[in-house]
Amino acid sequence: MEQVLALARAVADLRQEALFNFGEMTGVKLTAVLGQMLEHSELPDAYLDTVRAVFAPPEGYGETLDRFARSGATLVLLREPGAGRSFIAQALLADLRKITKARVGPLSFGGTDRFPVHRLPVEENTGYLLELPADEEKFAVADDFGATLGKIQSILAGRESQLVVLTTPEQWARIGRGAPPGVVPPLKLPKPEKIAASWLRAEAPSLDVSRWVGEQRIKDLLQGQGPSGALEVVSLIVKATQPPHTGESSGEEAFSRQVDAVVSARKSWRSQLLEWHSREGRTSFQRNFLLTAAMFRNAPVAHVYAQTALLAKYLAKAEAVNLSGQGAPGVIEMVHSIEAELTDDDTVQFSKPGWDDAALSYFWIDRPMARNGFLRWMAKAPTAKATSLLETFTSEDRLLLANRVGAFAVRWAVRHEKPKPLEEVVLAWHKDLLLWPTAVDLVSAAALHPTMGRFLHEVLLSWSKNTSEDGAALQKLAVEVCAGEFGRRHTGKALRRLRHAAETVHDDVRASLDAAVRNLWDDAAVRSTLFSSVVEWCSQDPSRAEAGRRCFLALATLRSQAEAKLPALLSPGEGDAEFSTDDLTAGWRALLDPAAPEDGLAEAVGQWMDAAAEHAEQRPVVFHVLRGAVDTEGRAGGSHPRHRLRDLLYLWQPVPSVTEDSERVRLRHELVDLLEHDRRRSVVLYRPARAGSGGQPA
């Protein structure tokens, strides 16, 4: 029984993640499923078991699975986002793991328009999920992707591994030429009744599922619905059959009433809300109280009451309400006026399933001129730690409300394809240490969501370019999202957004950019793409060169995981990425350019010279790179990168004294002499002195 209940809870979390209903969570975390889905290296068994429990196989799934279980199998699922393609792919991986014990997880496309076939992971018995990035500004998957699948199949066969690719029919029509025969399986989605039944059996095992999906009114709701629509109906059925919506009666009458509630909720309770709003004597305070109670799900009623008065000020100052004294209606009267109940723990509870979401939808449609004020109030609401009338609003209360507000903002931004609701949240939470991580988590989850992702990718791109004063928060959030799982799954897109953000003038965005570059470096599979992109920026036009300089500085000052005193770019143990001295020189040339800022440069020179002093085998590389970096044309007025480097070397090791380290002094003299040698004559091969010899190069 405990296993059944645990599965039901996991299914509920998965449903809320799929519908982006994080505001329904009763805990502080957004959802347990979110944490599992953001595990980029491997999908956990608990999540895979949940997928298998609710999956309704499409027609032809059995034959497709048989083919997929063979070594080297590659499948391409052609569906639009939201049409079940991600779930089918995850089900294939879940069944593959059950059959072959394979490790399964997502695979990054990389940072260029061509998938890096040569960098396929070398692990054996592994199943991969590769989502092709949607075409966007200045980026499109290469036309010959289909032709590379034959080589991919050959490599995977040698490693007893498999791959499933997600793309759209439109994109595949352009890139699929030359693909091996049979890579696109003929799958037909199951009927929505079958999808709904699978979810209900797993999440509500005590429910008479056959009765529900066999009911004609429910069939009518499900007719023509895709997977997302079927799941929305499931959500309403679950709500309608749980307290307080179940009512006291039982039998056929209760079932019919529950079905009526599901049907009305699916229609957003539009006629019932119209009747309530237009009832004679209805006041603006009551309408605002309904709106606030709908948004403040699970919040103490005292805060709903206080925020109602605040909402009135945001919507119209003339409607301001004074809650002190007994002039305004009290809490009990207000709860009764919106046809709700007050629970024992003093929260507002609606008797109709989905009534709160429907009330929010009704307001949005009914009051277009009040939307901006509502959005400002909504975004500010979780930031209130207390009011002049009430006790402290706890951190847990604030986080619960933030989940509700943030999820609402994301859904409405996506639905209307306008980022303003989400931008209001980001700007309001920017300096709140408690709420800012929640904003990052919400946008990260939305950017990886099967149906919301494409719009959020565009939003992140727009935010990364926003250089206005108010745009600092938006840039910062875009950078932090790109530093996480979005950057690992969509490396190329993340790097383009980081490049735009690197042109910022805001210090906190720069700090986030440094952290983003370092976070992406932690993923060995991303390092080569990250480094090559940064070097490319260093060598291009001035705007990109500045982005490259800042990102290269973050990498140049990053310590090796294998050797704490060694820069990561000089460490041979930093994964399979290899960095040529030419590329290292290009990065350092951007750092030492006299026109570039000095922030962080002394630290970088110091770390690399420390490496030369403490690791004799690194001296030729360090000297070669730094000499090459300053081997450039001089600038007007005598300015030259050689002068800057020489000053930084003396900053690293000043004029010697009795207590100075003689080896450091010798190294500084040696490199300075070489720089002068390079200035006077053409560069000759440098033959370093043996460690400890104290000699000079010939």
C-alpha angles and dihedrals in degrees: 000000000000090000090052092051092046090052091048090054091048090050091050090053091048091050092050091049092050092050093037091237097148089145089073093063114111093203130071096249116084091236139318089235092059091060091050094047091052092058096108100186101055139358108239122240093240090060093044091051089053092051092051091048095057101030117118105201115230121230109285094023096124094056091044091053091050090055093043092055091064119098113267094014114159122189129186117205111204110201139119117254110276094030094102100267096127092048093049090050092049091048090053090052092046092052091043090056091049092051102039104016087237122165109244134195147124124296126212118237092216134232104292135060091262125067108242099239092177089061098057108138113267095220116119129227095024132141118212134199114205119186111195111227114248115250113261143154110335093347135090132154109260117267092237097059092112091055090057093059092080091059090044091053091052093051093046092048090059089053096042089240138132139213134205117194126203120208140137126260090244094053093044091053087062101039104028100084113122095020117148114263118267099023092122108068118212098241124165119197116245121247114278090244089062092049091049093047093052092053095044094051091053099041101035106029092168092057123102092239096178090055092051099046090041093055109108095223090054090046089054090053092050097045111117094000122140123220093281093050092048090051092052089055089049089053091054093048091052091050094046093053096049129076132306090025098054096077126204101281126078140197128047095337093055092045092051091049091051091050090050089052092051092049092048092046091051086056089050092249085275099159093043093049091047090054092048095048095046096045113128113264095021109152132209089239090059092047090050092047090054090049093048094046089050091053096039095060111178093002120133110271091235089065091046088054095049094044090051090063090047091050089055090059092051093049100040128346089212089065094055112142127210109217097182113100122006103293096105123057112272131240097267092049091048094050089050091049093059091048094246135124133239113231127217090260091053100253127132115251125191119213094211119075113242092008093129095054090043091053091053091049091048092053093048092054097036100048110038093159091056097051098096093052091046092051092051091049092045093052093047096046098084091047092067109103092179142343132223088255103043147054121260117300100229124232090248091052090050093049093048090052091045090056090052095045094043095049090048091050093050094047094048093045090053095042093053095031091232120119096205097103090052093043091055089055094048093048093047095048097040097106098030108105092200099047102036095076088050090055091051092048093049095050091043091053092047092049089056095041115117095232103024099042100086094055093044090052089059091047092052090050091051092047093049089059096046106113097168121117091255089044094072092086092047092049091047093052092047089052094049092049090051089051092062137054092315088064092050095047096039103026096160093051092045092051092051090053093046090051091056092045091050088071089066125125093206118104096211091053089051090052090051090048091055090050091047093054091048093047092052089048089060088070105077091202091061100044100088093048092045094050096045091049093050092049090049090054090050090058100047138073119327096264093053091040090061090051089049093048093053094045094044090051089055090053095041091057095044114112122230117255090218097047118024094203094051125084110245092236089060096046117104090202097065098109126276095314116115121194120203121223088240090060092045089050092051091053094048091047088060091049095049097045105125090228092058121094119261097225110128094356096109090052091052094049090046094052093048093047089047087055090052091049097048101034112048092191090061096055097086091050095046093046093044092050096046093045091050092047092061096039091104140113115285123248130238113280094030096286111150135164087236089066091051093049092048091052090049091050090055088048089053092048115012127201106311124259133181092277097046123116104255093206092057090048091050092050092050091049091047095052094042090051090050091051090053089046090053091048094054102037139021114281114271128191111284116229106192121218116251114266112276095006093109089214129135127237117265 
